[in-house]
Amino acid sequence: MANDLVKELVERGFINQCSNMDAVIDMLNNDKIVAYLGSDPTADSLHVGHLVPVMMMRWLQKYGHKPITLVGGATGRIGDPSGRDSGRPIMTEETLAKNIAGLKKSFSKFFKFGDGKSDAIMVDNYDWMKGYSHLDFLANYGLDFTIPRMLSMESVKKRLENGMTFLEFNYMTFQAVDFLTLYKEHNCTLQLCGADQWGNAVMGIELVRKKLGKEVFVLSTAILTDSNGNKIGKSAGNAVWVNEDKTTPYEYYQYFRNTPDDLVEKFLKIFTEIPLDEIAELSKLQGSELNAVKKRLAFAATEIAHGTEAAKSAQEAADALFGGGNSVNAPSFDLVMTEPMGIIDFLVAVKLFESKSEARRMVEQGGIQIDGEKITDKDFIVLPKESIMVQRGKKVFLKVNVKK
């Protein structure tokens, strides 16, 4: 383990599997490398379930290596069969464009992009895949993939009984071409992925070896699960999104604030950059002292995803609501709300302002936050949900209990 980055990743619990750890350590010791991480545009935001490899890539950049974030404009048109028992629905071009834009926004929260040696760059595999006709693709790569090898992949074997389509069967070949392309164009020698992507990623190693006689590598992370062993992700129905238009900073903070006791140390290591020696001390705390640790976890994780000011606002709102604040006022208000409301009408309805003009003025001055998000648009629409945390100025908080 003669590499500081690998030691950091191992001690934080990121690494699940590596295609050749000794070779990866040698590579990291000899030079700064280029690594890539891909995500298909199946939604318009990353979620917490995606963040284990994202945070691992963030550590690579902190140690001076260059990240490539790949948005799968091409692979997203096929649908990844990994970990699924049915095919993904085909998305419209409009939905694809919206989702790609959302993923780019998510990635930008975790990496420094630019023209520097270790600055991240973002690519879309549709940019190179759209140039192939079916005949071109078969002529270039048809002899590099054998049917027995493809059928040996777990992602394929699990789907054969459920009628895996030829469309999905091509997915691993596209991902392999991604690795080959990034190696040739950017000297990318390492792919990061979740454990469910291992088979697809290894196909990329084999393609680069066949085409160029070069060695590239794969490093996978474990799949994030909750205390019951359930996968945390969009398809599992328990997603916590990265982009604030889907999960507000307050809700994001509360997700980590409510981390089960047995997962606190694990989440501190994965979702924050708190030094390991400090995490070791925090992890010794039990009982009521563990609540302070959870607050530290929630603030640090939210600060990475949403910035310091949003983390502070979320923490203040949570303190007000759950009794941690001293000088703030956090009453509750029951509101019958069966459909979305404009922000001005909403603020008047919950009695925070006597007139619409007063409410509009406060919104335009930036004095209103909904679930930790500052609202400056007088036409903002408030969506009905079980509870809504409203902040007026710095010290007035109101929990709105929505009745339908």
N, C-alpha and C positions, 0 to 999 in steps of 0.2 A: 504494500500500500504506500509506495514511495511517491505519492503525489498529493499535494494539499487539497486540490479540488476534489479528487476522488474520495479522499478521507472525509471531507465535508459532506459529500453526497451520501456516503455510506452511513455516517453517524447520524445524519438527519433522516435516514430511512427511505431515501428516494429509489435506490437501485433494486430492481427485481431480477433482471437478467442482462447479461452482456455477451455479445457474440465472441469476444476475445479480450478479456479484461487486461491481460498482460500487455497486449499490443496497444490497447487504448492508453494505458498508463505511459508506455514508452512514447507514444505520439504526443500526449499532453506535456510530457517532460521536455521534449525536443523543440516544440514550437507552439505558437498560438494556432488554433485550428478553426475551421468553419463547420458548424453543425446546423442541422435543420429539424424543424418540427412542423408537422402539417395538421390542418383541421379542415374538414369538409363543411361547406356552408349549409348544414341541415337546420340551422337556426341563425338568428341575427345577433347572437351574442355567445361568447363562451360562458360556461357555468363552472361552479366550484369543482365539479367532477373532472373538468379538463385541466385543472390548475396544477396537478402534481407534475406532469412533464413541463408545463409552462414555468413553474417555479424552479425546476431543475435547470431549464435553459437560462433562466434569469441568473442563477449562480454561475453558469458558464460565462456569461457576459461579465459578471462582477470579477471573475478571474482573468479577464482580458481576451476571451475568445469571442468569435463573431457569430451571432445567431442569424439564421434565415427562417422567417416564418412563412410557411406556404399555405395559401388559401386554395382549397381544391375546387376551382371552378369547373374543371374537367371531371375529376373523380366524383364530385357532388352530383353530376348528371347521371352517374351510374348507380351509386348507392353501395356502401360498404356492407357486406354480409356478416362481418365479424360480430360475434356476440348476439346475433339476431335469429329469430325463427320465422321471419317473414321479410319480404322485400320492402324497401323504402318507397314511398310514393314519389312519382316523378314531379319535380318542381317546375314551375313556369320560369321563363327568363326573368320576369319582373321580380319574382321571389328570390331567385338566385342572386340577382344584383343587390337586392336589399340585404340579404344575409351576408354576402361578401363584404359589403360596406360595414355591417355591424361587427363582423369578425376582425376587420382591420382596426376598428375602434377599440375592441377588447385587447388585442395584442399590444396596441400602443400604450396601454396602461402599465405594462410589465417590462417593456424593453425600451432602451434608448435607440431611436432610429436616426440615421444620418449617413454621412460620407466618411466617418472616421474608421480606423482599422478595426475596431471592435464594435462599431455601431451596427445595429440590426438592419436588415433589408427585408422587404416583403415581396413575395412573388406569387403568381397565380398559375397553376399548371395548365390552365386553359390556353395560356399564351403560346405554349409549345405543342400541346396536344391538338389544337384546332387545325394545325398545319398538315396533319396526317389524314389521308383518305384511308378507308378500310384496307385497300390493297397495299398502300404505302406501309401501314403499320404491320401488316402480315409479312411483307417483304423484309422489313427491317428487323422484326423481333419474333416472327412466327416460329423460327427454329430454335429459339433460346428458351422456350418454356415447353416442358413435356407434360402431357396429360396426367401420367401417374404422379409426378411431383405436385402438380396443382391439386389433385384429388387427395393427396396426403395431408393437406392443410386442414387444421381443426375448423377454421371458419367455413370451409367448403363441406367437410364431412357432416357437420351439424345441420346443414341446410339441404342436403341431397334428398332426404325423405320428405321435405316440405316443398319440393319443386323449385329448387334454385334456378334462376333464369340464366341464359347465356350472357345477358347484360351484366349481371353481378359477377359471373364467373371471370369476366375480364378485369375486375377491379384490381386484383393483385398485379396484373401486368402493367397497368397504368401507374401504380405506385412504384413499381420497380423502375420504370422509365423516368419517373420523377428523380429518383436517387441518381441514376446515370446522368441525367441532364444537369443536375446541380453539381455533380462531381466535375463534369466537363466544363461547365461555365463558371463555377465559383470555387473549384477545388474543395468541395464539401465532402468530408470524410467520415462524418458521424451523423446518424439519424437518431433522434430521441422519439420515443413513442410510449403509449400505454401498453400494458401487457397483452391486451386484446389485439394489438396491431403487430405482434411479434412475427407471425407468419408472413404477412404482407411485406414487412420491412426486410426480412431475411431474403425474400425474392430479389430485392434490390441489391443486396450484397452479391448474390449469385450472378445477376445480370452484369454488374460492373466487372466482375471477375471474368466472365465469358467474353465480354466485348473489348475490354481494355487490359485485362491481365493485372488489374490493380485490386488492392484490398481496402475495403471500407467497412464500417462497423455500425452496430446497432446497440443502443442502451435503452432498456425499457424500465418503466416504473410499474409498481403494483396498482391495481384498480382500487380507487377510493371507495370504501364501504362505511356504512353507519354502524351503530352498536349492534344491530341485529344481523349484520352481514349483508345488508341490501346495498346494491350498487347505487352510489349517489350520481344522478345524471338526469338529463331531460326525459329520456325514455322511461325511467323508473318513476316519474311523476313527482319527484322531490327536488327539482332543480332550484338552485340559488344562482341567479344570473350575475354576470360581471357588469354589464352595461346598466347604468342607473335608470334608464327608461323602462327596464323590465324588473329590476330589483333595486329599490332605493338604497342609498348608503346606510340609512337607518336600519332597514331590513337586513342588509348585508352584515352590519355590525351585530344585530340581534342573533343572526344565525350562529356566529362564532361565540357570542356571549352565552348562548345556550348549549355549547358543546358538552356532551356527556362527560362526566368525570374521568372515565377510563380512556377518553380520546384526547384529553387536554395536552398531554406531553407530545403525542404524535402530531397534533395540529400545530403546536408551537414550533416544532421542528420543520414542518412542511410549509406552512402558510405564512411564516414570519421570517425575518432576518435577525431575530434576537440571537445573540451569541450563544453557542452551545453550553458554555460553562454557566451562564446565567439561567438557561433553561433547566439545567440540572438542579440548580438551587430552587427555582420556582416549582419544579415537579415534586419537591419534597413536602410542599405545603398541602395540608388536608383540611377538611371541615370548612368552616366559614372563611378561612384564609384562601381557599381555592376560588372563591368568588372574585377576589382581587386579581388572581391569575387569569381567570377567564376574561375579565375586563381588559387586562393587558394584551391578551391574545386577540380579542375583538378589535381593539384600537390598532394594533400593529398590522393585522390583516387588512382592515379597512383603509388604513393609511396607504398601503401599497396600491390597492385597487382604485381608490377614489381621492387620495390626497389628504394632507394634514387637516385642512379646514373642514372637509366633509367628515373626517373621523372625529374631530372635536365636536361638531354639531350633533353627530349621531350619539356620541357618548353623553353629551349634555341632555339630549332628549331622553335617552334611556335612564339616566340618573333621575331626571325629573319624574318619569313615569313609575319607576320602581323604588323610589325613596332614597336615592343616593345623593340628591341635590339638597343644598341647604337654603339657597336664596331664590329658588325658582318656584313657580306656582304651577301645579299640574292637575287641575280638576278634570273631570270627564263630562261628556255631553252626549246624550242619546239622540241620534238623528235618523229619521225615516228617510232612506235614500234608495230608491229602486232603479235609478238610472244615472248616468254621468251628469255632473253639474259643472257649470263654469265656476272658476275660482272665486270670482267676486260674489256670486250668489251663495256659494258654499260658505264663505267667511261670514257673511251676514246671517245665514241660516243658523250657524253654530254660535251666534251672539258675540263673536269677537269684535265686530264693528256694528255701529248703529246705522250707518249709511253705506251705500254702494260707492259713493265718491271717496269716502274715507278708506274703505277697503282697497279701492283701485289705486289710490295714492300710495298706500303702504306696499302694495305689490310692486308697483313701478319703481319704488325706492329700494327694493331688494330686502324688505323687512319681513318677508313671509317664507317659511319653509314647510314643505309637506313631506313627512317621513324623512327628514334630514336633507331634502333637496331644495335649494333656493329657487323660488318661483319669481320671475320678473315679467312674465308674459301675462297680460290681463285677460287673454283669451285661453289660458291654460284650462284643461279639462280634468277634473277630479273624478277618478273612477271609484265606484262603490266597492268596498271590501269590508271585512269584519271590523277592523279598527284602523283609524288614520291618526297619526301624530302630527299636530299642527304647532308650529312655533311662530310666535309674534315677537319681533325684536329679539333681544338676548335673554330675556328672563321669563317670558310668558309662554307656557306650554299647555296644550289642551289635547286630551285623548278623546277622539270622536268615536263612539260606539255606533256602528251603522246597523240600523234595523231595516229589514226589507218587508 
